[in-house]
Every structure is written in structure tokens, then in C-alpha cells.
Amino acid sequence: MDFLCEIVQALVALAALALIVVLIVAHGTAGKVNMTRHEKEKYFLGATGEKQTFPRLHDPFSIELSVVVPAYNEELRLPVMMEEAMDYLEQRRKNTPSFTYEVIVVDDGSKDKTTQVAMQYTKKYGADKVRVLTLVRNRGKGGAVRMGTLSSRGRLILMADADGATKFGDIEKVEAALNEIDPKPENMAISCGSRAHLEKESVAQRSLFRTFLMLGFHFLVWFFCVRGIRDTQCGFKLFTREAALKTFSCLHVERWAFDVELLYIAQCFKIPITEVAVNWTEIEGSKLVPFWSWLQMGRDLVFIRLRYITGAWKLQPALKTD
């Protein structure tokens, strides 16, 4: 019996030591919020090639909707998404002349012709409707979305993936859900597109290993960060301008798990969040590598919570950007 007690004590001591090491690593490797722009990232090109300065999220809104599209090496998939988006937005503007919009394509340091493909839509529709923000270096999807959001003019700001996996017309359902949130403290609210209703079908098509990774990720999200949201990773999220400013100003994670930190920040600030089912189709060409991306996201989820607990990261008032 004494021998078993010694083993248990040794295991408890090892677990405590491991926790201390993880806390030290999480705290010591925590980066600060980096919203510094390279000089080239402060401008976009007009339809005829003239340089114009991006606005700031701190400025009052001047249009109804901003659509932020992060794009990394998307020269092949971007046109399909843009055609669908522009058809919808132009038809909506035709039906409702007071409706105004912009699409901001954020080229996240691509090595292909993503910027050139996106610029074709600026030339076709004008820079008031389509703007291209080309990042000097790759920041990651979260970094690209943040830079685009900080450059937007909309009263409402929509994240939309460049692959077009979510049908763009579903913005009406996401927008309706946002409008139904009442009250909106300080006009802050978030509406998330969700693929949770498709989970049973997707599990049937996945391997047992990928299903295990997915369920493990969902558990880590629930345990460490966000509760009450079934699908944190759908790239179709709508923010009021005030909610975008509050959350993106505090965002640290720039890779795949950035959605989780955004929603964690929102829940910490008690910003109302709603979730609505959207149509979604898996598109070939995903940048997510099943095992390593899930592993990276799992690490980020643990570190998000620990870094806030240890004070390495703090929920601060919205900051002005360079």
C-alpha cells in the first residue's frame, strides 16, 4: 500500500511539474498584439492604378456592408467565390438602391497571382466596391482577416472564405439573426454561420482518425475557451462595427485558431453571439493539413486560455493602429 501511495504521489508531482512547465512556456512565448502595417499595406490601388489610403476601423462607418475575404494562393478558387458574391451584392444594390457595400480581398503574402486576379474585379466594379489589400508577408488567416477588418468602412463586417464553400446568399440568414439580437449593448453583436447541422453527414464521410481529431478539437474548444457555440470554425461571421473593433483590437492568434480567440474575447466582454445554420460545401484545395493543422490548433487553444490566465495577454480597450 505504501508503495502505491508513493507512486501516486510521484505521478501527482510529475503532473504538477508538467503543468508549471506548460504555464511557463505559454507565458514566455506569448506574443503581443501586432497591428503594425508595412507602408505598402496602408494603400490600395484604384481601377486606373492610383494609390489611395485605406480608412480605419475607428472611423465612423460610411457604407452598409464590408466583406473581408482572406486569400492565400487563391488565384484558382477566388474567381468562383467573387463571381457569386458580386452577383448577389450587385443584385441586392439594384433591388435596394440605399444598400452600399465593399469587398476587401486580403492577399496574405501569396506566391501566385491572387492580387492580380482580385484586381480584375477592382477594374470591373471600381475601387469603391472592390479593394485589394496585399500583405507584404504572410500573417496567417487570422492576421489577414484582422488587417482587412481594420481597413473596412462598413456598419456591418462579414468574414467570408475565398473558397466559396458557404453560399453567399446565406448572408441574409446570418444578418437576420444578428438583427434579432436584443439588446445589443453598445451596439455590439456577432452572428456566426454554422455547419453543425451537417456534422452527422460529414462524420459518415470522414475516416475514424479525422473524426477523432474533430471531436478532440471540439472538446478543447468547449473546455478551454468557448461554450454555447457549436461551430466556431465556419468562416462566415458577421460583426457589428463596434463588436469588430472591440474583438479584433485584442486578437493575438493569427493562424487557424483565431476564430476561437475572437469568440472567447467576445464572451469575456459579454458581447451577444448567435449561431445560424448555413449551406456549406467542401471545396478542394484547402490549406488545412489534417493532422498538423489540428495539432497546431489544439496547442493554440490550450495556450489561449493559459496566456489570459497568467496575464501574458490582457483584454484591453480598443487600440489605434499604425
Buried (B, 14 or more C-beta within 10 A) or exposed (E): EEEEEEEEEEEEEEEEEEEEEEBEEBBEEBEEBEBEBEEEBBBBBBBEEEEEEBBEBEEEBEBBBBBBBBBBBBBBBBBBBBEBBBEBBEEBBEEEEEEBBBBBBBBBBBEBBBBEBBBBBBBEBEBBBBBBBBBEEBBBBBBBBBBBBBBBBBBBBBBBBBBBBBBBBBBEBBBEBBEEBEEBEEEBBBBBBBBEBBBEEBEEEBEEEBBEBBEEBBEBBBEBBBEEBBBBBBBBBBBBBBBBBBBBBBBBBBBBBBBBBBBBBBBEBEBBBBBBBBBBEEBEEEEEEBEEBBEBBBEBBBBBBBBBEBEBBEEEEBEEBE
